[in-house]
């Protein structure tokens, strides 16, 4: 592994590791332990691989929660 760069007190992650929100994980079809590719440019010219270490549920934003209910199919 490399040098730890984030420690919340109950887990740590390292370069090449990411956290995904439940919404992002669902959209990408990813789960903890999976590897995904992402790039900083829309052309995807230089993708990098990242290991998903955790999928989390962000704190609810009341405005966003209302929009979710309006746009559910």
Residue pairs with C-beta under 8 A, 6 or more apart in sequence:
1 14
2 14
2 15
2 16
3 14
3 15
4 12
4 13
4 14
5 13
5 14
5 15
6 12
6 13
11 53
11 54
13 19
13 53
13 54
16 48
16 49
16 50
16 51
17 50
17 51
17 52
17 53
18 36
18 50
18 51
18 52
18 53
19 52
19 53
19 54
19 55
19 56
20 28
20 30
20 52
20 54
20 55
20 56
21 55
21 56
21 57
21 58
22 55
22 56
22 57
22 58
24 30
25 31
25 52
25 55
28 36
30 36
30 52
30 55
31 52
31 55
32 52
32 53
32 54
32 55
33 51
33 52
34 51
34 52
35 49
35 50
35 51
35 52
36 49
36 50
36 52
37 44
37 47
37 48
37 49
37 50
38 47
38 48
38 50
39 45
39 46
39 47
39 48
40 46
